[in-house]
Amino acid sequence: MKRQNPRRRQTRGMAMLAALACLLLVSVLAAGLFLQTRDAGTLNSVTTAQTVAALNAEMGLQEAIRRVRAAQINTLAFTGTCTAAEVEANTCTSLFTVGPVIGPNDNPLQGGGLLYQFVVYRPTPAPEDLELLARPNRYVVRSTGFFGQNVNAVGLVTSIVEAEVEIGNATSVPCVGGYDCVGG
């Protein structure tokens, strides 16, 4: 029977420990790289969804402003005013609503799915806001942009943009052909 040299056994043990340490280091580095890549992909998807929703909200806002300026929304029919809270709670009765507008296909990255919806209303002025009281032709447009296929989608992302718009004179057409003219 042959006896092994204890030094040789100790050298093989150290070599095995070194190999295991190297494998552990490579495994930790690979796992870290995998997690970093996965997180970057997730962040990219979330950023894309938020960007598309914000762009759709802006598209809805511009469409609402275009309709108000082209007199496609009868602003004279707004008999009352609303606060932002009333619009949010769906208790305002004097507003104009469009949407949700749906794109030509199901892919939100290709201009499809839900695009936007908007409401137009006259804001309720505070009693101390003399400027707003003197301007009855000021309107608020609130547009909600979407990234998703429908309102019940699990990953639906929304973005809201709101702007105040003042259009010419509320009761007559003071100018013709101008950007700020009612019906111009």
Rosetta blueprint (number, residue, H / E / L):
1 M L
2 K L
3 R L
4 Q L
5 N L
6 P H
7 R H
8 R H
9 R H
10 Q H
11 T H
12 R H
13 G H
14 M H
15 A H
16 M H
17 L H
18 A H
19 A H
20 L H
21 A H
22 C H
23 L H
24 L H
25 L H
26 V H
27 S H
28 V H
29 L H
30 A H
31 A H
32 G H
33 L H
34 F H
35 L H
36 Q H
37 T H
38 R H
39 D H
40 A H
41 G H
42 T H
43 L H
44 N H
45 S H
46 V H
47 T H
48 T H
49 A H
50 Q H
51 T H
52 V H
53 A H
54 A H
55 L H
56 N H
57 A H
58 E H
59 M H
60 G H
61 L H
62 Q H
63 E H
64 A H
65 I H
66 R H
67 R H
68 V H
69 R H
70 A L
71 A L
72 Q L
73 I L
74 N L
75 T H
76 L H
77 A H
78 F L
79 T L
80 G L
81 T L
82 C E
83 T L
84 A H
85 A H
86 E H
87 V H
88 E H
89 A L
90 N L
91 T L
92 C L
93 T L
94 S L
95 L E
96 F E
97 T E
98 V E
99 G E
100 P E
101 V E
102 I E
103 G L
104 P L
105 N L
106 D L
107 N L
108 P H
109 L H
110 Q H
111 G L
112 G L
113 G L
114 L E
115 L E
116 Y E
117 Q E
118 F E
119 V E
120 V E
121 Y E
122 R L
123 P E
124 T L
125 P L
126 A L
127 P L
128 E L
129 D L
130 L H
131 E H
132 L H
133 L H
134 A L
135 R L
136 P L
137 N L
138 R E
139 Y E
140 V E
141 V E
142 R E
143 S E
144 T E
145 G E
146 F E
147 F E
148 G L
149 Q L
150 N L
151 V L
152 N L
153 A L
154 V L
155 G L
156 L L
157 V E
158 T E
159 S E
160 I E
161 V E
162 E E
163 A E
164 E E
165 V E
166 E E
167 I L
168 G L
169 N L
170 A L
171 T L
172 S L
173 V L
174 P L
175 C L
176 V L
177 G L
178 G L
179 Y L
180 D L
181 C L
182 V L
183 G L
184 G L
